[in-house]
Amino acid sequence: MTFTLVEKADRIAWVTLNRPEKLNALNNEVLEELEQIFADLEQDAEVGVVVLTGAGEKAFVAGADIAELRTLDTAGARVQALRGQAVYQRIESLPKPVIAAVNGFALGGGCELALACHIRIASETARFGLPEVSLGLIPGYGGTQRLPRLVGKGVALDMILSGDMVPAADALRMGLVSRVVPAADLKAAATKLAKTILSRGPLALRSALACVNEGIEMPQDQGLQYEAAMFGLLAATQDMQEGTGAFLEKRPAAFKGL
């Protein structure tokens, strides 16, 4: 059975978690599908931006399959965490922008999945949370690492230690998401953002992603050197000549990724 749908149009790939009857909860089959889908999308020259969302109105992803988790012992749980982390790392390291369009609940592994995306936009009805401590666990798919880097240590610990849900408005205030829109407008807002990104230089997008993803793990001086090196490489591209020429000539740029 396929739990993840992929639709492609206008260089945008829509990846939809499709278990609405289970609030799109994650299980091993879903993780396997996500890993293969994002491996394929990385190689797909016809796709420039990916939008990840959940089927239905209630949930983006409501978390992991608790019945599946309950069967794990120490060794199995560690393997499971590493497995989920590897899939999410593939998403985060994709050299194409990934937008999470969060509709409804993004809890546990679902919140961690949104954190692995490059940009998060949410409907007004979205709710975020890492409730694992209420199950006697901790976030295992990267939540303890990505959330503090995104919102700061104190705010992250508040969410992780309380296990409380955060409404969309608070998620926007703390920087967990960058945009909040009415639920009916979420798909249109994600599409508009994706098309805006697609109008930019593809080599520049890839380099910007690399600078942020790699540089955030470096000392600032080293990150600045990395940024300068990328800036220099881009200066030698046809896209840079096209982009600067288009600006000076007051016309839209026609980037070719060269």
C-alpha positions in Angstrom: 0.0 0.0 0.0 1.2 3.5 -0.8 0.9 5.9 2.1 2.7 8.8 0.3 1.4 10.5 -2.8 3.5 12.5 -5.3 2.1 15.0 -7.8 4.3 17.1 -10.1 3.3 20.3 -11.9 5.2 23.4 -13.0 8.4 22.2 -11.5 6.8 21.8 -8.1 6.5 18.3 -6.5 3.7 17.9 -3.9 4.5 15.1 -1.5 1.4 14.2 0.6 1.4 11.9 3.6 -1.8 9.9 2.9 -3.1 8.1 6.0 -5.9 10.5 7.0 -7.8 7.8 8.9 -4.6 7.6 11.2 -4.0 11.4 11.1 -1.1 10.6 8.7 0.8 8.9 11.5 4.3 7.7 10.7 5.3 4.1 10.5 8.2 2.2 8.9 6.4 1.9 5.6 5.9 5.7 5.4 9.6 6.3 6.3 10.7 3.9 3.5 8.5 5.7 1.0 9.7 9.1 2.1 13.3 8.0 1.8 12.8 6.7 -1.8 10.7 9.6 -2.9 13.3 12.2 -1.8 16.1 10.2 -3.3 14.2 10.3 -6.6 13.3 14.0 -6.3 17.0 14.9 -5.8 17.8 13.4 -9.2 14.6 14.7 -11.0 15.7 17.7 -13.1 12.1 18.6 -13.7 11.5 19.4 -10.0 12.9 22.6 -8.5 10.9 22.9 -5.3 9.2 20.3 -3.0 6.1 20.9 -0.9 5.4 18.4 1.9 1.9 18.2 3.4 -0.6 15.9 4.9 -3.9 14.5 3.5 -7.1 15.8 5.0 -7.8 18.9 7.2 -7.0 17.5 10.6 -3.3 16.7 10.5 0.0 17.3 8.8 1.4 14.3 10.7 0.1 13.5 14.1 3.2 11.6 15.2 4.6 8.1 15.1 2.6 4.9 15.2 2.5 4.3 19.0 1.5 0.7 18.8 4.6 0.1 16.6 6.9 2.0 19.1 5.6 0.1 22.1 7.1 -3.2 20.8 10.7 -1.8 20.7 13.4 -2.7 23.1 16.6 -0.7 23.7 18.5 -1.9 20.6 15.4 -1.7 18.4 14.5 1.8 19.6 18.0 3.1 18.9 17.9 1.6 15.4 14.4 3.1 14.9 15.7 6.6 15.9 18.7 6.3 13.6 16.4 5.2 10.8 14.1 8.2 11.2 17.0 10.6 11.6 18.5 9.3 8.4 15.3 9.9 6.4 14.9 13.4 7.8 18.5 14.2 7.2 17.9 13.3 3.5 15.1 15.8 3.4 17.0 18.5 5.1 20.1 18.0 2.9 18.1 18.0 -0.3 19.8 20.6 -2.6 16.3 21.9 -3.6 14.0 23.9 -1.3 11.5 21.9 0.7 8.5 23.7 2.1 6.3 22.1 4.8 2.7 23.2 4.4 1.4 22.3 7.8 -2.3 21.7 8.0 -3.6 20.7 11.4 -1.6 18.6 13.9 2.2 18.4 13.6 3.1 16.3 16.7 6.1 14.2 17.7 7.7 12.8 14.5 5.4 15.0 12.5 6.7 18.2 14.2 10.3 16.8 13.6 9.4 16.2 10.0 8.4 19.8 9.6 11.6 20.9 11.3 13.6 18.9 8.7 12.1 21.0 5.9 13.8 24.2 4.9 10.7 26.5 5.2 7.5 26.0 7.3 4.2 27.7 6.6 1.1 26.8 8.6 -2.6 27.1 8.5 -4.3 29.0 11.3 -5.5 25.7 12.6 -2.1 24.1 12.8 -0.8 22.8 16.2 2.8 21.9 16.9 4.2 19.8 19.7 6.8 17.3 20.9 4.7 15.2 23.4 7.2 12.3 23.7 7.9 12.9 27.4 4.2 12.1 28.2 5.0 8.7 26.7 8.1 8.2 28.8 10.3 9.0 25.7 12.1 11.9 24.1 12.0 13.1 20.5 14.0 10.7 18.5 14.0 11.9 15.0 16.0 15.1 15.5 13.7 17.2 17.6 16.1 17.8 20.4 18.7 19.1 17.9 16.8 21.0 15.3 14.3 22.8 17.5 16.9 24.6 19.7 18.8 25.7 16.6 15.6 27.1 15.2 13.9 28.8 18.2 16.6 28.9 20.9 17.4 26.6 23.8 14.9 28.0 26.3 11.8 28.0 24.1 12.8 24.5 22.8 13.1 23.1 26.3 9.7 24.6 27.2 8.1 22.7 24.3 10.1 19.5 24.9 9.8 19.2 28.7 6.2 20.3 28.9 5.0 18.3 25.9 2.4 21.0 25.3 1.0 21.9 21.9 1.8 25.3 20.4 -0.9 27.0 18.2 0.1 28.4 14.9 0.1 32.1 16.1 2.6 31.2 18.8 4.7 29.1 16.4 5.0 32.2 14.2 6.0 34.4 17.1 8.7 32.0 18.2 10.1 31.5 14.7 9.0 27.9 14.4 7.1 28.8 11.2 7.7 31.8 8.9 4.1 32.3 7.7 0.5 31.6 8.9 -2.4 31.7 6.6 -6.1 30.7 6.7 -6.6 27.0 6.2 -8.4 27.5 2.9 -5.4 29.4 1.6 -2.6 27.1 2.6 -2.2 25.3 -0.7 -2.3 28.6 -2.7 0.2 30.2 -0.3 2.6 27.3 -0.6 2.2 27.3 -4.4 2.9 31.0 -4.6 6.0 30.7 -2.4 7.3 27.8 -4.4 6.8 29.7 -7.7 8.6 32.7 -6.2 11.5 30.5 -5.3 11.5 28.9 -8.7 11.9 32.3 -10.3 15.3 32.7 -8.6 18.7 31.4 -9.8 18.8 27.6 -9.3 22.6 27.5 -8.6 22.1 30.4 -6.1 19.3 28.4 -4.4 21.5 25.3 -4.1 24.4 27.4 -2.7 22.3 29.3 -0.2 20.9 26.0 1.1 24.4 24.6 1.5 25.7 27.8 3.2 22.9 27.7 5.8 22.8 24.0 6.4 26.6 23.5 6.5 27.5 26.9 8.0 25.2 26.7 11.0 27.3 23.8 12.2 30.6 25.7 11.8 32.2 28.4 13.9 31.1 31.7 12.4 34.5 32.6 11.0 34.6 29.3 9.2 31.0 29.7 8.0 31.9 33.2 6.6 34.8 31.7 4.6 32.4 29.0 3.2 29.9 31.7 2.3 32.7 33.8 0.5 33.8 30.7 -1.4 30.3 30.0 -2.6 29.8 33.7 -3.5 33.0 33.5 -5.6 32.0 30.4 -7.4 28.6 31.9 -8.3 30.2 35.0 -9.7 31.7 32.8 -12.5 28.3 31.4 -13.6 26.1 32.4 -16.6 23.3 32.7 -14.1 25.0 35.5 -12.4 25.6 37.3 -15.6 21.9 36.8 -16.6 20.6 37.9 -13.2 22.6 41.0 -12.9 22.0 41.8 -16.6 18.2 41.4 -16.1 18.3 43.7 -13.1 20.1 46.4 -15.0 17.9 46.0 -18.1 14.7 45.9 -15.9 13.4 42.6 -17.2 12.7 39.2 -15.7 15.8 36.9 -15.5 15.8 33.7 -17.6 18.1 31.5 -15.5 19.4 28.2 -17.0 21.3 26.7 -14.0 24.6 27.3 -15.7 
